[in-house]
């Protein structure tokens, strides 16, 4: 059975940092592209960062470039999102997503709230 479990969400002040983690199980992690999405209240889910099967293959949304860093550890079946210089507009539920064959899998999400 496939599981993606996110953790690390919290309440943080603007300018602060958080590190989100996602642990995967039930599929061959190294064969999947991995992504972080987020969804703020009243808004559509948006792609924040992606990392390909090769760890250095990364891309970011313009809104987080230079502040967020995505990484993966294929030995541990984990993907992380280091978030620095957090802004109010980063407040959202963050979701881990795996894309490959035979399909796409989602975690349950972790809440990040940026507030003073």
N, C-alpha and C positions, 0 to 999 in steps of 0.2 A: 504494500500500500504506500502511495506517495504521500510524503509530508514535507511541507516547507514551514518552518517555524521562525518567525521574526522575534527579535528582542532588542532592547536598548532604548526604546522610546521613552520620553520623559518630558517634564516641564523644564525649560531652560530660558535664561534671559537673552535678549538680543546681544549678538556678539559672542555668544557662548558656543560650545562644541558638544556634539554627541556622536557616538559611534553605534550604528545599527548593525546587527548581525542576523544572518539567516542560515539556519541549519537544514540541510536537505537529506532526505532518505527515501528509499523505495525506487530509485531510478539511477541510471549511470550518470552521475553528476558531471563528469568531465566531458561528456558528449553534448552538453546543453549550453546554449547561450543563457546568460543570467542577466536579469534586469531588476532595477528598482523603479517602482512607480510610486506616485503619491496622489492622494485625492483630498482636496480641501472641501469643507462644507459648501454645498451649492455649486461645486465645480466638477468638471469632468476629470477622470483619472488621466494623469499625464506621466510620460516617461521622463525619469530623472537621470538615470545612468544605466549604461549597459556594459557588460564585459563579455567578450567572446570566449571561446574555448581555450584560446591562447591568452594567458593572463595579461599581457600588455595591450590587448585589443580592447580599448575602452572608448566610450563616447559619452558626452554629457549634454544635457539641456543647457541652452545659453544662460538660463537664469541661475545655474549652479556652477558653471565653469569657474575654476580657480578657487572654489570654496569646498566642493565635495570631491571625494576620491573613492572610487569603487575598487575593490580587490577581491580575489577569490583564492581559496586554498583547496585544490582538488584532492589533496590527501585527507583533508578533514571534512570535505563536502560542505564548505561554508563560503558565504559571500558576505562581505562587510561594506558598509558605507560610512566613511568618515566625513562628518559634516562640521565644518568650521564657519566662523563668522555668520552664525545663524541670524536670520531676519524674521520679522513678524510673518512675512508672506511664505515662509517655509513651513508654517503650521499646517499639518495634514496628517492623515493616516498613510503610512508608508508600507508598501507591499513588495514582497519578493516574488519574482516571476521567473520560471524556467521555460525555455522554448527549445524544442527539439523534436525528435521522432520518438514516440508517436504523437506527442501532443504538447500542450501548454499547461503548466501547473501554477497555482497561486497559493500564497500563504494567507493567513487570516489578518495580517496587518499589525502594525504597532503605531501608537499615537505619539506624534511629536508636536509639542505645543511650545511656541516661542512667545513669551510674554514677560513684561517687566513687573 
